[in-house]
Amino acid sequence: MVFASDSPQDVMVITGTKTEKNLVDAPIRTEVVTAAELERNHAQDLAEAIQNVPGLTLVNIHGRSGQEVWIQGIDAKRVLILMDGMPVSGTSGAVDLTQITLANVKQIEVAKGALSALYGSEAMGGVVNIITKTPQDPVGFSVTADTGGYGSNGLRNDYFNDGHIKAQGHKRWEQFYIQLAADHRDKGGVDLDPSTFPFEGARGTKTGVFRGIGL
């Protein structure tokens, strides 16, 4: 969310009206998760990025791994997930937030309330819109990584059993640009009590790719 050091008058949002407005002037209640907050929290996917937003509930997707989001008690079927204003489709109806990479994210806007007039019936509960960065320099490339572990409680018995690496790059020609970002997440899992099942911590490997072309 926007912190005290991030003046609301300086934060621009677009989701609630489809036109850019100051956060304080947005007619729909909107929460903003900034890129700085994503870095502070080491969020690795969209689920981790919005888990602390008031009014949102992350729910395990029935029948498979992953999480969907409910807004103010309205289920995920009526919550629209967007990336730069374009709908993100789930393979089985529900959008798995753990599959959505955060590479190249400028901010995440969470608009709460009925937005059916703007986005259709899928936005009856609200909208989560991922806004990506627009490159300004002619050429750019970066790589970041972090790792950690659960010590003797890790399933792999390895201190470094939880890792994340992401890379992004772009090329700009005057007003036209292309960009590519990718990330790889590897969770080793944690088992606080080996005598019980299931495990207390998530485990698995996921890879995400983002491609963008713009003016």
Contacts in CASP RR format, 6 or more apart in sequence:
PFRMAT RR
TARGET T0000
AUTHOR 0000-0000-0000
METHOD contacts of the structure
MODEL  1
MVFASDSPQDVMVITGTKTEKNLVDAPIRTEVVTAAELERNHAQDLAEAI
QNVPGLTLVNIHGRSGQEVWIQGIDAKRVLILMDGMPVSGTSGAVDLTQI
TLANVKQIEVAKGALSALYGSEAMGGVVNIITKTPQDPVGFSVTADTGGY
GSNGLRNDYFNDGHIKAQGHKRWEQFYIQLAADHRDKGGVDLDPSTFPFE
GARGTKTGVFRGIGL
1 31 0 8 1.000
1 32 0 8 1.000
1 33 0 8 1.000
1 37 0 8 1.000
1 52 0 8 1.000
1 53 0 8 1.000
2 8 0 8 1.000
2 11 0 8 1.000
2 23 0 8 1.000
2 31 0 8 1.000
2 32 0 8 1.000
2 34 0 8 1.000
3 34 0 8 1.000
3 36 0 8 1.000
3 37 0 8 1.000
6 34 0 8 1.000
6 36 0 8 1.000
8 22 0 8 1.000
8 23 0 8 1.000
8 24 0 8 1.000
9 22 0 8 1.000
9 23 0 8 1.000
9 24 0 8 1.000
10 22 0 8 1.000
11 22 0 8 1.000
11 23 0 8 1.000
11 32 0 8 1.000
11 34 0 8 1.000
11 107 0 8 1.000
12 20 0 8 1.000
12 21 0 8 1.000
12 22 0 8 1.000
12 23 0 8 1.000
13 20 0 8 1.000
13 21 0 8 1.000
13 22 0 8 1.000
13 23 0 8 1.000
13 26 0 8 1.000
13 30 0 8 1.000
13 32 0 8 1.000
13 109 0 8 1.000
13 111 0 8 1.000
14 20 0 8 1.000
14 21 0 8 1.000
14 109 0 8 1.000
14 129 0 8 1.000
14 131 0 8 1.000
15 28 0 8 1.000
15 30 0 8 1.000
15 82 0 8 1.000
15 85 0 8 1.000
15 109 0 8 1.000
15 111 0 8 1.000
15 115 0 8 1.000
15 127 0 8 1.000
15 129 0 8 1.000
16 26 0 8 1.000
16 27 0 8 1.000
16 28 0 8 1.000
16 30 0 8 1.000
16 109 0 8 1.000
16 111 0 8 1.000
16 115 0 8 1.000
16 118 0 8 1.000
16 127 0 8 1.000
17 26 0 8 1.000
17 27 0 8 1.000
17 28 0 8 1.000
17 118 0 8 1.000
18 118 0 8 1.000
23 30 0 8 1.000
23 32 0 8 1.000
26 111 0 8 1.000
28 111 0 8 1.000
28 112 0 8 1.000
28 113 0 8 1.000
28 115 0 8 1.000
29 111 0 8 1.000
29 112 0 8 1.000
29 113 0 8 1.000
30 109 0 8 1.000
30 110 0 8 1.000
30 111 0 8 1.000
30 112 0 8 1.000
31 53 0 8 1.000
31 54 0 8 1.000
31 109 0 8 1.000
31 110 0 8 1.000
31 112 0 8 1.000
32 107 0 8 1.000
32 108 0 8 1.000
32 109 0 8 1.000
32 110 0 8 1.000
33 49 0 8 1.000
33 50 0 8 1.000
33 53 0 8 1.000
33 107 0 8 1.000
33 108 0 8 1.000
33 110 0 8 1.000
34 107 0 8 1.000
35 105 0 8 1.000
35 106 0 8 1.000
35 107 0 8 1.000
35 133 0 8 1.000
38 49 0 8 1.000
38 102 0 8 1.000
38 105 0 8 1.000
38 108 0 8 1.000
41 48 0 8 1.000
41 49 0 8 1.000
42 146 0 8 1.000
42 164 0 8 1.000
43 49 0 8 1.000
43 102 0 8 1.000
44 102 0 8 1.000
44 164 0 8 1.000
44 183 0 8 1.000
44 185 0 8 1.000
45 97 0 8 1.000
45 98 0 8 1.000
45 99 0 8 1.000
45 100 0 8 1.000
45 101 0 8 1.000
45 102 0 8 1.000
45 185 0 8 1.000
45 206 0 8 1.000
46 81 0 8 1.000
46 97 0 8 1.000
46 98 0 8 1.000
46 100 0 8 1.000
46 102 0 8 1.000
46 108 0 8 1.000
46 128 0 8 1.000
46 130 0 8 1.000
47 58 0 8 1.000
47 66 0 8 1.000
47 67 0 8 1.000
47 69 0 8 1.000
47 97 0 8 1.000
47 98 0 8 1.000
49 102 0 8 1.000
49 105 0 8 1.000
49 108 0 8 1.000
50 56 0 8 1.000
50 58 0 8 1.000
50 69 0 8 1.000
50 97 0 8 1.000
50 108 0 8 1.000
50 110 0 8 1.000
50 128 0 8 1.000
51 58 0 8 1.000
53 110 0 8 1.000
55 71 0 8 1.000
55 72 0 8 1.000
55 73 0 8 1.000
55 112 0 8 1.000
56 69 0 8 1.000
56 70 0 8 1.000
56 71 0 8 1.000
56 110 0 8 1.000
57 69 0 8 1.000
57 70 0 8 1.000
57 71 0 8 1.000
57 73 0 8 1.000
58 67 0 8 1.000
58 68 0 8 1.000
58 69 0 8 1.000
58 70 0 8 1.000
58 97 0 8 1.000
59 67 0 8 1.000
59 68 0 8 1.000
59 69 0 8 1.000
59 70 0 8 1.000
59 75 0 8 1.000
59 76 0 8 1.000
60 66 0 8 1.000
60 67 0 8 1.000
61 67 0 8 1.000
61 68 0 8 1.000
61 94 0 8 1.000
61 96 0 8 1.000
64 92 0 8 1.000
64 96 0 8 1.000
65 96 0 8 1.000
65 98 0 8 1.000
65 202 0 8 1.000
66 96 0 8 1.000
66 97 0 8 1.000
66 98 0 8 1.000
66 99 0 8 1.000
67 96 0 8 1.000
67 97 0 8 1.000
67 98 0 8 1.000
68 76 0 8 1.000
68 79 0 8 1.000
68 94 0 8 1.000
68 95 0 8 1.000
68 96 0 8 1.000
68 97 0 8 1.000
69 76 0 8 1.000
69 79 0 8 1.000
69 81 0 8 1.000
69 97 0 8 1.000
69 128 0 8 1.000
70 76 0 8 1.000
70 79 0 8 1.000
71 79 0 8 1.000
71 110 0 8 1.000
71 112 0 8 1.000
71 113 0 8 1.000
71 125 0 8 1.000
71 126 0 8 1.000
72 112 0 8 1.000
72 113 0 8 1.000
72 125 0 8 1.000
74 124 0 8 1.000
74 125 0 8 1.000
74 126 0 8 1.000
76 94 0 8 1.000
76 95 0 8 1.000
77 93 0 8 1.000
77 94 0 8 1.000
77 122 0 8 1.000
78 121 0 8 1.000
78 122 0 8 1.000
78 123 0 8 1.000
78 124 0 8 1.000
78 125 0 8 1.000
78 126 0 8 1.000
79 122 0 8 1.000
79 123 0 8 1.000
79 125 0 8 1.000
79 126 0 8 1.000
79 127 0 8 1.000
79 128 0 8 1.000
80 87 0 8 1.000
80 115 0 8 1.000
80 119 0 8 1.000
80 120 0 8 1.000
80 122 0 8 1.000
80 123 0 8 1.000
80 126 0 8 1.000
80 127 0 8 1.000
80 128 0 8 1.000
81 87 0 8 1.000
81 88 0 8 1.000
81 95 0 8 1.000
81 97 0 8 1.000
81 100 0 8 1.000
81 127 0 8 1.000
81 128 0 8 1.000
81 130 0 8 1.000
82 88 0 8 1.000
82 119 0 8 1.000
82 127 0 8 1.000
82 128 0 8 1.000
82 129 0 8 1.000
82 130 0 8 1.000
83 100 0 8 1.000
83 129 0 8 1.000
83 130 0 8 1.000
83 132 0 8 1.000
84 129 0 8 1.000
84 130 0 8 1.000
84 131 0 8 1.000
84 132 0 8 1.000
85 129 0 8 1.000
87 122 0 8 1.000
88 95 0 8 1.000
88 100 0 8 1.000
89 95 0 8 1.000
90 96 0 8 1.000
98 206 0 8 1.000
99 206 0 8 1.000
99 208 0 8 1.000
100 130 0 8 1.000
101 166 0 8 1.000
101 181 0 8 1.000
101 182 0 8 1.000
101 183 0 8 1.000
101 208 0 8 1.000
101 209 0 8 1.000
101 210 0 8 1.000
102 166 0 8 1.000
102 183 0 8 1.000
103 166 0 8 1.000
103 167 0 8 1.000
103 168 0 8 1.000
103 181 0 8 1.000
103 182 0 8 1.000
103 183 0 8 1.000
103 208 0 8 1.000
103 210 0 8 1.000
104 132 0 8 1.000
104 133 0 8 1.000
104 168 0 8 1.000
104 179 0 8 1.000
104 181 0 8 1.000
104 210 0 8 1.000
105 130 0 8 1.000
105 131 0 8 1.000
105 132 0 8 1.000
105 133 0 8 1.000
106 131 0 8 1.000
106 132 0 8 1.000
106 133 0 8 1.000
106 134 0 8 1.000
107 131 0 8 1.000
108 128 0 8 1.000
108 129 0 8 1.000
108 130 0 8 1.000
108 131 0 8 1.000
109 127 0 8 1.000
109 128 0 8 1.000
109 129 0 8 1.000
109 131 0 8 1.000
110 126 0 8 1.000
110 127 0 8 1.000
110 128 0 8 1.000
110 129 0 8 1.000
111 126 0 8 1.000
111 127 0 8 1.000
111 128 0 8 1.000
111 129 0 8 1.000
112 125 0 8 1.000
112 126 0 8 1.000
113 124 0 8 1.000
113 125 0 8 1.000
113 126 0 8 1.000
114 123 0 8 1.000
114 124 0 8 1.000
114 125 0 8 1.000
114 126 0 8 1.000
115 123 0 8 1.000
115 124 0 8 1.000
115 125 0 8 1.000
115 126 0 8 1.000
115 127 0 8 1.000
116 123 0 8 1.000
116 124 0 8 1.000
119 127 0 8 1.000
132 179 0 8 1.000
132 210 0 8 1.000
132 212 0 8 1.000
134 177 0 8 1.000
134 214 0 8 1.000
135 169 0 8 1.000
135 170 0 8 1.000
135 172 0 8 1.000
135 177 0 8 1.000
135 179 0 8 1.000
136 172 0 8 1.000
137 170 0 8 1.000
137 172 0 8 1.000
138 171 0 8 1.000
138 172 0 8 1.000
139 170 0 8 1.000
139 171 0 8 1.000
139 172 0 8 1.000
140 169 0 8 1.000
140 170 0 8 1.000
140 171 0 8 1.000
141 167 0 8 1.000
141 168 0 8 1.000
141 169 0 8 1.000
141 170 0 8 1.000
142 167 0 8 1.000
142 168 0 8 1.000
142 169 0 8 1.000
143 165 0 8 1.000
143 166 0 8 1.000
143 167 0 8 1.000
144 165 0 8 1.000
144 166 0 8 1.000
144 167 0 8 1.000
145 163 0 8 1.000
145 164 0 8 1.000
145 165 0 8 1.000
145 166 0 8 1.000
146 163 0 8 1.000
146 164 0 8 1.000
147 160 0 8 1.000
147 162 0 8 1.000
147 163 0 8 1.000
147 164 0 8 1.000
148 159 0 8 1.000
148 160 0 8 1.000
148 161 0 8 1.000
148 162 0 8 1.000
148 163 0 8 1.000
149 158 0 8 1.000
149 159 0 8 1.000
149 160 0 8 1.000
149 161 0 8 1.000
149 162 0 8 1.000
150 161 0 8 1.000
150 162 0 8 1.000
150 189 0 8 1.000
150 190 0 8 1.000
151 158 0 8 1.000
151 159 0 8 1.000
151 161 0 8 1.000
153 190 0 8 1.000
153 191 0 8 1.000
153 192 0 8 1.000
154 161 0 8 1.000
154 188 0 8 1.000
154 189 0 8 1.000
154 190 0 8 1.000
154 191 0 8 1.000
155 161 0 8 1.000
155 188 0 8 1.000
155 189 0 8 1.000
155 190 0 8 1.000
155 191 0 8 1.000
155 199 0 8 1.000
155 203 0 8 1.000
156 188 0 8 1.000
156 189 0 8 1.000
161 187 0 8 1.000
161 188 0 8 1.000
161 189 0 8 1.000
162 186 0 8 1.000
162 187 0 8 1.000
162 188 0 8 1.000
162 189 0 8 1.000
163 185 0 8 1.000
163 186 0 8 1.000
163 187 0 8 1.000
164 183 0 8 1.000
164 184 0 8 1.000
164 185 0 8 1.000
164 186 0 8 1.000
165 183 0 8 1.000
165 184 0 8 1.000
166 181 0 8 1.000
166 182 0 8 1.000
166 183 0 8 1.000
166 184 0 8 1.000
167 181 0 8 1.000
167 182 0 8 1.000
167 183 0 8 1.000
168 179 0 8 1.000
168 180 0 8 1.000
168 181 0 8 1.000
168 182 0 8 1.000
168 210 0 8 1.000
169 179 0 8 1.000
169 180 0 8 1.000
169 181 0 8 1.000
170 177 0 8 1.000
170 178 0 8 1.000
170 179 0 8 1.000
170 180 0 8 1.000
171 177 0 8 1.000
171 178 0 8 1.000
171 179 0 8 1.000
175 215 0 8 1.000
176 213 0 8 1.000
176 214 0 8 1.000
176 215 0 8 1.000
177 213 0 8 1.000
177 214 0 8 1.000
177 215 0 8 1.000
178 211 0 8 1.000
178 212 0 8 1.000
178 213 0 8 1.000
178 214 0 8 1.000
179 210 0 8 1.000
179 211 0 8 1.000
179 212 0 8 1.000
179 213 0 8 1.000
180 209 0 8 1.000
180 210 0 8 1.000
180 211 0 8 1.000
180 212 0 8 1.000
181 209 0 8 1.000
181 210 0 8 1.000
182 207 0 8 1.000
182 208 0 8 1.000
182 209 0 8 1.000
182 210 0 8 1.000
183 207 0 8 1.000
183 208 0 8 1.000
184 205 0 8 1.000
184 206 0 8 1.000
184 207 0 8 1.000
184 208 0 8 1.000
185 205 0 8 1.000
185 206 0 8 1.000
185 207 0 8 1.000
186 204 0 8 1.000
186 205 0 8 1.000
187 201 0 8 1.000
187 202 0 8 1.000
187 203 0 8 1.000
187 204 0 8 1.000
187 205 0 8 1.000
188 203 0 8 1.000
188 204 0 8 1.000
189 199 0 8 1.000
189 201 0 8 1.000
189 202 0 8 1.000
189 203 0 8 1.000
189 204 0 8 1.000
190 199 0 8 1.000
190 200 0 8 1.000
190 201 0 8 1.000
191 199 0 8 1.000
191 200 0 8 1.000
191 201 0 8 1.000
192 200 0 8 1.000
193 200 0 8 1.000
END
